[in-house]
């Protein structure tokens, strides 16, 4: 099953200095909603893996966080997009799920039966790339959000190789283009299962071919 995993702030929505605390503060990055819709319409599952320690710090509560994500789902649905899974780590750093630890990414791949080497994780910060490295995923940096700053400050060799795109929409252009180019070699293409052709169809074919044989005699 094809799966694309996304960080939230800086990839889907504009990050705020004092955090997104309500649906009214949730501003989608240009093109991000339509990009997710294109993935959904292509049959690709979409999972969000996001650190939200603001809950533990008391900046927002869990009800507010759920309201933000409910609003996000509704807005994307109106564009034809779907978020299949949202994983949030609300712990403040000391957790196997908190990025750069790979816990959320591993959990998402396990749920969908996705293979790490075929599954990209898109983020805008170094911790996103480190989490993808630990999960053995495809590492993708977008320049939206804090991504340009992350790129300027330099990517360590431990987080390479990686892909860099201007934003989520640019990544989806490339990702869906790759899928269109992939074709099974002739030896692996599946032919229709001939053993399951019904007797009625065989009789019909014979009746259609009989006049042509008689005409040639």
Buried (B, 14 or more C-beta within 10 A) or exposed (E): EBBBBBBBBBBBBBBEEEBBBEBEEBEBBEBBBBBBBBBBEBEBBBBBBBBBBBBBEEEBEEEBBEBBBEBBBEBBBEBEBBBBBBBBBBBEEEBEBBBBBBBBBBBBBEBBEBEBEEBBBBBBBBBBBBBBBBBBBBBBBBBBBBBBEBBEEEBEEEBEEBBBBBBBBBBBBEBBEEEEEEEEEEEEEEEEEEEEEEEEEEEEEEEEEEEEEEEEE
